[in-house]
Amino acid sequence: MMLRIDRAHVPQGLIRSAKTYTLVLSDDGLYFLHVGPALGMAVRPKNGFEQGAVNFALNRVARKVKEGEERLAAASIEEWAMGMRSAFYVAEAVDQFRRQEDCGRKTEG
């Protein structure tokens, strides 16, 4: 079994920029694979000049994410997970997280 979510965004924090990930859930575990930057804030341009600047930034981010996804397609997921800003969680840890999350839910009856 393998589930994949492309272009998952992590919003910016106080000291870190927004990032784009590909998430892969396999029988081995859960992979968080960093593929590029993301835009951190919603922007509402007020005029044509600002719209041009926003479009430039959007196109640059989209180009970097596309390049990252192309490099990911050529590499193995295991190797990519060892890279900077990527992570891998073994299946047992993912299952334990799932069980802890279910503990807080109310059951019917």
C-alpha positions in Angstrom: 0.0 0.0 0.0 1.3 3.5 -0.9 -0.5 6.7 -0.5 1.0 10.0 -1.7 0.1 13.6 -1.2 1.9 16.2 -3.3 2.4 19.9 -2.5 1.5 19.8 1.1 2.3 23.2 2.6 3.7 23.9 6.0 3.1 27.5 7.0 5.8 29.9 8.0 6.7 30.3 11.6 8.3 33.0 13.6 11.8 32.1 12.4 11.3 29.6 9.6 10.0 30.0 6.1 7.0 28.2 4.6 7.8 24.9 2.9 6.3 22.4 0.4 6.4 18.7 1.1 5.4 15.4 -0.6 4.0 13.0 1.9 4.2 9.3 1.3 2.6 6.7 3.5 4.0 3.2 2.8 4.1 -0.1 4.6 7.5 0.9 6.0 6.3 4.2 7.5 5.5 7.9 6.7 7.9 10.0 4.6 7.9 13.8 4.7 9.9 14.8 1.6 10.9 18.5 1.3 10.5 19.6 -2.4 10.8 23.3 -2.1 9.6 26.6 -0.7 6.0 27.8 -0.3 4.4 31.2 -0.1 3.8 32.0 3.5 1.1 34.6 3.5 -1.9 35.5 1.4 -1.2 38.6 -0.5 -3.7 41.1 -1.9 -2.1 43.4 -4.4 -3.6 46.8 -4.8 -2.3 47.7 -8.3 -0.8 46.3 -11.4 2.8 46.8 -10.2 2.1 44.9 -7.0 0.3 42.2 -9.0 3.4 41.8 -11.2 5.6 41.4 -8.1 3.3 38.8 -6.6 3.1 36.9 -10.0 6.9 36.9 -10.1 7.2 35.4 -6.6 4.4 32.8 -7.3 6.1 31.7 -10.5 9.5 31.5 -8.8 8.1 29.3 -6.0 6.1 27.1 -8.5 9.3 26.6 -10.6 11.4 25.6 -7.5 8.7 23.2 -6.4 8.4 21.7 -9.9 12.2 21.2 -10.0 12.1 19.6 -6.6 9.3 17.2 -7.7 11.3 16.3 -10.8 14.4 15.5 -8.8 12.3 13.5 -6.4 10.9 11.4 -9.3 14.4 10.6 -10.4 15.6 9.7 -6.9 14.6 7.0 -4.4 12.3 7.9 -1.6 14.6 6.4 1.0 17.5 8.5 -0.2 15.5 11.7 -0.4 14.2 11.2 3.2 17.8 11.3 4.5 18.2 14.7 3.0 18.0 18.1 4.7 14.4 19.1 5.9 13.0 15.7 5.1 12.0 13.0 7.6 10.9 9.4 7.9 8.8 7.9 10.7 8.7 4.1 11.0 5.4 2.3 10.8 5.2 1.5 14.5 5.6 5.2 15.4 2.8 6.2 12.9 0.6 3.5 14.3 1.2 4.6 17.9 0.4 8.2 16.9 -2.9 7.0 15.3 -3.8 5.1 18.5 -3.0 8.1 20.7 -5.2 10.3 18.5 -8.1 7.9 18.8 -7.9 7.9 22.6 -9.3 11.4 22.8 -12.4 10.6 20.8 -15.7 9.9 22.5 -17.3 6.6 21.7 -21.0 6.2 21.0 -23.2 4.5 23.5 
